[in-house]
Amino acid sequence: ALLAYAKDHIHERAAIPKYLEIVDELPKTAVGKIFKPDLRKMAITRIYNAALTEAGHSAQVVEVREDKKRGLVAVLDRNGEADEVAIGHVLGEFIRPWGWREEA
């Protein structure tokens, strides 16, 4: 209902949201501004996990880390057997890099 309302009331096509998520509170900086990197991390987690689930893989993003050289990197947990080549094909469609969680 909220997406339909937005579509009816936002006149610029590029500004119409494609996804809506209700959160308790937006992440903020120390001075109270919205902290967009945390929103990006949430989006990467949601989209990668949806793609993995749709492709039938049990691997899931457990966190998104900031890497000085690679930017935001999705960290995956295998959750059992993981076909690394197939997962690479699924996530290769996206521009953000990813890697496996290191086992301790």
N, C-alpha and C positions, 0 to 999 in steps of 0.2 A: 504494500500500500504506500509506503514512504517513497519507494523508487518510482512508482507511477505518479505520485504527487510531484516529485522533483522533475520528472520528464515533462509534465504538463506546465510547470511554472518556471523552468529554466529555458530561456530562449536560445542560448548559444549551445549548439549541438555538442561541441567538444567539452563543455562544462557539465554535461549530464552524467551523474555517477552511474557506473556499471555494477557497483557492489556497495553495499551498506552494512557496516558492522557497528553495533552498539557496544560501547565500552564504558566502564564506570567513570573513568577520567582519562583525558588525553595526556600523554607524556609531556612533561614541561621541563624547560631549562630552569636554572637557578633564579632567573629573573622573570619567570612566568610565561615565556613564549613557548609555543608548541614545538616540541622536539621531533622534527621530521625523521631523523634516522631510526628512531624506535618504531614509527609508523611504517617505514620501509621494511624493517625487520619483520613486523607482523604480516605485511603483505607477502613477502618472500616465503615465509613459513606456510601461510594459507595456500598460496598458489602452487608451490612445490608439492606439498602434501596432497592436495587435490589431484594433481597430475599423477603422482605415484599411486594413489589409491585407484584412480580411474584405469591405470595401466595394470592393476592387479598386483602391485608390489607391496610387501609388508614394511619396507624401509620407510622411515619418516624423518623429517627435519626435527632435531631436538633443540637446536638453537641457531641463531645467525650471529656470526662474530665479525667484528671489524678487523680487517687485515690491512696493514700499512701499504702493502704492494698491490693486493688484489681487491681491495674495497670490502664490501659486505660479502661474506662467504657463508653459505648454508652448510651446517654440519648435520650429517645424517647418521642415524643408528640403523644397523642392519635388521634388527628385530627378527632374527632367525636366518634362514638361507636368503641370500641376495644375489641376483643375477646382475653383476656389476656392469656388464656390457649393455644389457637391456635398460638398466637404470640410467646409464650414461646417455643412451639414445633419448630417453624421455626428458631428462634434465638438460640435454644438449640443445633443446629448443629455446632455452632461456639464456639471457645474457649474463646473469649472475653466476659466479663460480660456486662449486660445491665440493665437499670432501667428506670422508668418513670420520666418525668420532673415534678417537684413539682409545683402544682397550687398555685398561690399567693392569 
